Amino acid sequence: METRTLGTQGLTVAAIGYGAMGTPVGYGPTDDTESIAAIRRAHELGVTHFDTAEMYDWGEGEKLLGNALAPIRDEVTIATKFGLTPTFGQDSRPEHVREVIDNSLRNLAVDSIDLLYQHFPDPNVPIEDVVGVMKEYVDAGKVKYLGLSNADEDTIRRAHAVHPISVLQSGYSLFARDVEPLLPVLEELGVGFVAYSPLARGFLSGAVQSRDHYAADDFRQRIAWWNPEHFDANVAIAGELTKLAESKGTTLSQLALAWLLAKKDYIAPIPGSRSPGRVAQNIAAADLTLTIGDLARIAESAPDSSALDGRWRVRRPPTR
């Protein structure tokens, strides 16, 4: 698979990575055996970058990914994140960051974390202090590259002044493009971009269902794309994109991933799936070339303002 350089510090990954959030939680019943098979299948097909976080079932997702990758640890890069609480508040106090990083190293069963992110900015802790703690782990050889997730321009610039930031990770897909104004900033600073939810949390998978098909704790219950007043319109957009995909002999999900790959050569999407077959289908998008005409048709079918914002909403802890 084509490789992409993220940042200017030396991080190189395959064009399509693997996002492991759904392996332990969030998208229906899980099966560890199937998830491990999917992760290993991704590697067999050329994926070299795997992404998880403390928040993905509070360490259980890290353990699962570490177990799956143990036989091939030296052939891959592993990313994880800190900074959320079980009530979806933010906690990037230095002492907490150190605790989480140490736990992540144990959960993943690794000597070093390849890419470490702050999951969400913490309004109560200056980013300079947070990156200062992250830098401690770089200096100690326990972290190789630093990243930010869901950060704005000011946060990125201030963080980068303390220690080079290699990657920004945010949601980016045909249905969520509000990160695009940040791309010139990333280019100026030499920061790469990892796109999470590149298939709009499954809306662009080709198998979307209405909200009443999902359990109460399914993450899609939180996302506005599934709101009843908008669902049919968004399904119609997906339908138009599907027609274009079929005219090219490909699938909706492959079209959506190829669109991201065509945007910039420093963008690497990280679709996730517990199905080895679905993983193979996603990875095949790396071989799909979109013409200028294809990109124009995509723009007509899914104009920037048409899909309702579906970003993950971080809820603060209740006031006591």
C-alpha positions in Angstrom: 0.0 0.0 0.0 1.1 3.6 -0.6 2.7 5.2 2.4 2.1 8.7 3.8 4.4 10.9 5.9 2.7 12.4 8.9 4.6 15.5 10.2 8.3 16.2 9.8 9.6 14.1 12.7 9.8 10.8 10.8 6.4 9.1 11.2 5.4 7.2 8.1 2.3 5.0 7.8 0.3 3.2 5.2 -2.3 5.4 3.5 -5.2 3.6 5.3 -4.9 2.8 9.0 -7.2 1.0 11.4 -9.4 2.7 14.1 -10.0 0.3 17.0 -12.7 2.2 18.9 -15.5 -0.2 17.9 -13.6 -3.3 18.9 -14.6 -3.1 22.6 -17.5 -0.7 22.7 -19.9 1.6 21.0 -21.3 -0.1 17.9 -23.3 -3.1 19.0 -22.3 -6.6 20.4 -18.6 -7.2 20.3 -16.6 -10.4 19.7 -12.9 -10.3 20.7 -12.0 -13.2 18.5 -13.5 -11.6 15.5 -11.9 -8.2 16.3 -8.5 -9.8 16.6 -8.9 -11.5 13.3 -10.0 -8.2 11.7 -6.9 -6.4 13.1 -4.5 -9.1 11.9 -6.2 -9.2 8.5 -5.7 -5.4 8.2 -2.0 -5.9 8.8 -1.8 -8.8 6.3 -3.3 -6.4 3.7 -0.7 -3.7 4.3 -2.1 -1.6 7.2 0.8 -0.4 9.5 -1.0 2.1 11.8 -3.4 1.2 14.5 -5.3 3.6 16.7 -6.9 3.2 20.1 -7.5 5.2 23.3 -7.9 4.9 27.1 -11.5 5.9 26.6 -12.3 2.8 24.5 -13.8 0.8 27.3 -11.3 2.3 29.7 -8.2 0.2 28.9 -9.9 -2.9 27.6 -9.6 -1.7 24.0 -5.9 -1.1 24.5 -5.5 -4.6 25.9 -7.3 -6.1 23.0 -5.2 -4.2 20.4 -2.0 -4.9 22.2 -2.8 -8.6 22.2 -3.8 -8.6 18.5 -0.6 -6.8 17.5 1.9 -8.6 19.9 3.2 -11.0 17.2 3.9 -8.1 14.8 4.7 -5.3 17.2 7.9 -4.3 15.4 6.0 -4.0 12.1 3.4 -1.5 13.1 2.8 1.9 14.8 0.3 2.1 17.7 -1.4 5.3 18.7 -3.4 5.9 21.9 -5.0 8.9 23.6 -5.6 10.4 27.1 -7.7 13.1 28.5 -11.3 12.0 29.0 -13.1 10.8 32.0 -15.9 8.1 32.3 -18.4 10.9 32.4 -17.0 12.4 29.2 -15.4 15.3 31.0 -11.8 16.4 30.3 -8.9 15.7 32.6 -5.4 16.6 31.4 -3.9 17.5 34.8 -0.2 16.5 34.7 -0.5 13.9 37.4 -3.5 12.3 35.6 -1.7 12.3 32.2 1.2 10.5 33.7 -1.1 7.9 35.3 -2.9 7.3 32.0 0.2 7.0 29.9 1.8 4.5 32.4 -1.5 2.5 32.3 -1.6 2.6 28.5 2.0 1.2 28.3 0.9 -1.7 30.5 -2.4 -2.2 28.7 -0.8 -2.3 25.3 2.1 -4.4 26.7 4.7 -2.2 24.9 7.9 -0.5 25.9 6.9 2.7 24.0 3.9 4.3 22.4 4.5 5.3 18.8 2.0 8.2 18.7 0.4 9.8 21.8 -2.5 12.2 21.6 -4.4 14.4 23.9 -7.9 13.2 23.2 -9.7 16.6 23.7 -8.4 19.9 24.8 -8.9 20.6 28.6 -10.0 24.1 29.2 -8.7 23.9 32.8 -5.1 23.0 31.9 -2.9 25.1 29.6 -1.9 23.1 26.6 1.7 24.1 27.3 1.6 22.1 30.5 0.0 19.1 28.8 2.6 19.0 26.1 5.3 19.5 28.7 4.3 16.2 30.3 4.0 14.4 27.0 7.5 15.6 26.2 8.8 14.0 29.4 7.8 10.6 27.9 9.5 11.4 24.6 12.7 12.3 26.4 12.4 9.1 28.4 12.0 7.0 25.2 8.5 5.9 26.1 6.7 7.9 23.4 8.0 8.5 19.9 5.6 11.1 18.3 3.1 13.6 19.7 -0.4 14.4 18.4 -3.5 16.4 19.2 -7.1 15.3 18.7 -10.1 17.5 18.1 -7.9 20.7 18.7 -8.3 24.1 17.2 -5.8 26.4 15.6 -4.7 28.2 18.7 -4.2 25.0 20.6 -2.2 23.5 17.8 0.1 26.5 17.5 0.7 26.7 21.2 1.4 23.0 21.5 3.7 23.0 18.6 5.8 25.7 20.2 6.5 23.5 23.2 7.3 20.3 21.2 6.8 19.4 17.5 3.3 18.0 16.9 3.4 15.3 14.2 -0.4 14.7 13.8 -3.8 16.2 14.3 -6.6 13.7 14.5 -10.2 14.8 14.0 -13.4 13.6 12.4 -13.3 14.1 8.6 -15.6 12.6 6.0 -17.9 13.5 3.2 -20.4 14.3 5.9 -18.1 16.2 8.2 -15.8 18.8 6.7 -15.5 21.5 9.4 -11.8 20.6 9.9 -10.9 21.8 6.4 -10.0 25.4 7.5 -7.3 23.9 9.6 -5.5 22.2 6.7 -3.4 25.3 5.7 -2.3 25.6 9.4 -1.1 22.0 9.3 0.7 22.6 6.1 2.4 25.7 7.5 3.6 23.8 10.6 4.3 20.5 8.9 1.7 18.5 10.8 0.0 15.4 9.3 -3.6 14.5 9.6 -5.4 11.3 10.7 -9.1 11.2 9.8 -11.3 9.4 12.3 -14.8 8.4 11.4 -14.0 8.6 7.7 -17.2 6.7 6.9 -19.3 9.0 9.0 -19.7 6.5 11.9 -21.1 4.0 9.4 -23.5 6.3 7.5 -21.2 5.9 4.5 -20.7 2.2 4.9 -23.5 1.2 2.6 -25.4 -0.5 5.5 -26.9 2.4 7.4 -30.0 1.9 9.4 -32.3 4.2 11.3 -31.6 4.9 15.0 -34.3 2.5 16.3 -32.2 -0.4 15.1 -29.4 0.4 17.6 -29.2 -0.2 21.3 -29.5 2.7 23.7 -25.8 2.7 24.5 -24.8 2.7 20.8 -22.7 5.8 19.9 -24.9 6.5 16.9 -27.7 7.5 19.3 -25.6 10.6 20.0 -25.0 11.6 16.4 -27.2 14.2 14.7 -27.1 12.5 11.3 -29.5 9.9 12.7 -32.0 12.4 14.0 -35.4 11.5 12.5 -35.9 15.0 11.0 -32.6 14.7 9.0 -32.2 10.9 8.5 -34.1 10.6 5.2 -32.3 13.5 3.6 -28.9 12.1 4.6 -29.9 8.6 3.3 -30.7 10.3 0.0 -27.2 11.9 -0.1 -25.7 8.5 0.6 -27.9 7.0 -2.2 -26.6 9.5 -4.8 -23.0 8.7 -3.8 -23.8 5.0 -4.0 -24.9 5.5 -7.6 -21.6 7.1 -8.5 -19.7 4.4 -6.7 -21.5 1.7 -8.6 -20.9 3.4 -11.9 -17.2 3.0 -11.1 -17.5 -0.6 -10.0 -16.8 0.2 -6.4 -18.7 0.6 -3.1 -19.9 3.7 -1.2 -17.3 3.1 1.6 -14.5 2.8 -0.9 -15.6 6.0 -2.7 -15.7 7.9 0.6 -12.2 6.7 1.6 -10.7 7.4 -1.8 -12.2 10.9 -1.6 -10.2 11.5 1.6 -7.0 10.1 0.1 -7.4 12.4 -2.9 -7.7 15.5 -0.7 -4.1 15.8 0.5 -1.1 13.5 0.6 -0.7 14.0 4.3 -4.1 12.6 5.2 -4.5 9.1 6.5 -8.0 7.8 7.3 -8.5 5.2 10.0 -11.7 3.2 9.3 -12.6 0.6 11.8 -14.5 -2.7 11.6 -14.7 -5.9 13.5 -15.3 -7.8 10.2 -12.2 -9.1 8.3 -14.2 -8.9 5.1 -15.2 -5.3 5.7 -11.6 -4.5 6.6 -10.5 -5.9 3.2 -13.1 -3.9 1.4 -12.0 -0.7 3.2 -8.3 -1.2 2.4 -9.1 -1.8 -1.3 -10.0 1.9 -1.4 -6.3 2.7 -1.5 -6.3 1.3 -5.1 -9.2 3.5 -6.3 -8.3 6.5 -8.4 -10.8 9.4 -8.6 -10.8 11.7 -11.6 -11.5 15.4 -11.6 -14.9 14.5 -13.0 -15.6 12.1 -10.1 -14.7 14.7 -7.5 -17.0 17.2 -9.2 -19.9 14.7 -9.1 -19.2 13.9 -5.5 -19.3 17.7 -4.7 -22.7 17.9 -6.5 -24.1 14.9 -4.6 -22.8 15.9 -1.2 -22.3 19.6 -1.0 -20.5 20.9 2.1 -23.7 22.2 3.8 -25.9 19.2 3.1 -25.0 16.8 5.8 -25.8 17.7 9.4 -22.8 18.0 11.7 -22.1 14.6 13.3 -19.1 15.3 15.4 -18.7 13.5 18.7 -20.0 15.7 21.5 -18.1 15.7 24.7 -20.3 16.1 27.7 -19.0 17.8 30.8 -19.4 16.1 34.2 -22.5 17.3 36.1 -22.0 20.3 38.3 -21.8 19.4 42.0 
